[in-house]
Amino acid sequence: MHFSPKILLSVIALATGGAVLAHGLRWQPEIPRTEVAASPLAQLPIAARTPDSQDAARLEALRQRPPFTPGRQPYKQSEATETAAVSEEKVPSSLPQVPEVRGTATSGGSAVAIILDPESSRLRRLVVGDEVGGWTVQEILSDRVRFTTDQADAVAYSRRPGEDPRSEVKPRTVPTQAADAGLPPGDGKNRGF
């Protein structure tokens, strides 16, 4: 059998390239090693720290300027809260307890409120129209939720760090059937207006 010199030369080149590749895959660089003598670590003396006046002042500054409250100002009871406290005293005791708002989330036209249910003391996720503790959710805004019953309207504000829960309750006047149905005053019938 006779091989052409071109085929024989290409087979020899292919075999040589394979041998070089195989040798190259096993090659590793020589890593120089240096020996380090073991020695014990020197222990640094640590003085016992006692709380000093600087630490106490820093802690008091953190209490006075809470880091996660907008504006880093401590909560101050506003006039609206004071009037709400006064108005709550005038609210009849037959009204159910206003639910506590733990948080709200608004996105486009939808909104969700996280409410602490006063009856079961569990957190609930509510949307407009849901009922909790005798109150119906009417509106959810970024910082408050508006509730209604047949006897009163209430606004519960989202709780901020360091604040107590707050809400405003406004008793309704005696509702009439026409007012509840959205009809003009009169005998409750729409006369074509």
N, C-alpha and C positions, 0 to 999 in steps of 0.2 A: 504494500500500500504506500502510495506516494502522497505526502502532504505538501501543499504549496508553501513556499517560504512566507507568504503574507499571513496565512492562517497560523503557521508555527510561531511566527514572531508575535502575533497578537495573543496567542495562548501563553507564551513566556511572559509577556508584559502583564497580562492579567494575573498570573500566578505570583509574580514579583510584587505587584500592587497589593494583593491579598496578604502576602507575608509581611509587608511593611505595615499594613493596617492592623493585622493581628498583633504584631510586636508593639505597635503604638497604643493599642487598647490596654495592654498590660503594663505600660510604662507609668511610673509614679515618680514625682520629683523627690530628691533626697532632702529630708527635713533635718536641719541641724538641731541638735538637742543641747540644752544648757541645764546643768544640774544646779538646783537651788538648795542650799542647806536649810534644814528645818530649824526654826528658832521660835521660842514662845512669844506670843503677842503681848505687848506691854499694855496693861490695863490702865485706862485713864481714870483718875479719881472723879467720882460724881458726887457732888455735894447734895445733901438732902435739901429739897426746895420747900420753903415755907411760903404760904400765900402772903403776898405783901400788898401794900396799898395800891400799887400800879395794877395788879391783877383785879383787885376789887373795883377799881375805877373803870377798867376795861369791861368787866362784866356789867357794871351799871350802865355804861354807854351802850352796850348791846341791848340791854333791856329797854332803855329810853329810845333807841333808834333801831327797831326790829329790821333785820336785813331783808326780809321777804314781804314787807308791807310797802305798797307804793308810796314814794316820797320819803320813806324811812322815818316817818313820824309816828309816835304812839297814837293809839286811838283816843280821840277826844269826842265826848258826847256832844253832838250838834244840837241845834235848836229843833230840828226835825225829829230827832230821837227823843228829846225831852217832851215835845208835844205829843209824840206817839205814846210815851209813857203816861202822859196825862189822859190822852184819849182812850187808852186801854182801861183806865179806871172807870170811865163812863160806859164801857161796853157791858151789856148784860152778861151775867154769868152763865146763861143758858147756851151761849155760843161755844162750839168746839174749839179746842186749842189749835192755834195756827201752826201748820207744819213748819219745821225748820229747814231752810234751804242750805244745802251743803255745797252746791255748785250748779252751774249752768253751762250749756254748750249750744252755740248758735252757729248755723251755717246756711247762708242763703235764706230761704223761706222756712226752713225747719229749725226747731229748737227742742232741746231736751233739758230737763231739770232733775238733779239728784236731790231727793227730799228724804228727811228723816220722818218716817211715819209715826205720829204721836201715839197711835194705838198699839202698834207692835214693836216700836223702837228699832225698826229695821230700815235700811236704806232702800228707796225705791226710785226707779227711773220713770219719769212721767213726761207726757207731752200734753199739749193744749187739749182740753176736754176731759182728761182723766180726773178721777175723784180720789181724794185721800183724806181720811179723818173727818168726813163731813164737808169738806171744801172741794170746789171744782176749780181746776186750773184754767184761768182765762187768758193769760198772757205770760210768755217767758221772754225776759230780756237778759242782757249779759250780766247784770248785777242784781236782778230782783225777779220775783215771780208774783203775779197778781192772782189772788184767789177770790171766789165768791161763794156765798150761800144765799138762801132766800132771806136771811136776816141782816147780813153785813157783807162788806167788801174788805179785803185785807191785802196788804203788800208785805211780803217777807223778803228781806234783803239777804244776799249771799254773805256767808260768814267769812270774815277776814281773820288772819292770824292775830291772836290777842284780843279779839272782840267777843262779846257775848252775842247770842242770836238776837236779832231785832226785827220787829214787824210793826206795822201800823194797821189798826182796825177802825173802820168807819161804819157804824150801824146805819142801816137803811131805814128810810121812813116806811111806814106800813105799805107794802106793795099792793097794787090793785091788779085785778085781772087784766085790765086794758093795758096797763104799763108793762106787765109781764109779757103780753102777747105782741107788744110793739104797736098797739093801736092808739089812735088819738084819744084824748080824754073824752068821756061821755058815757054812753051806756055799753060800751065795749063792742059796738058794731061799726064797721067801716062804712061811712056814708058816701063813698066815691071820691074821697080826697086823694 
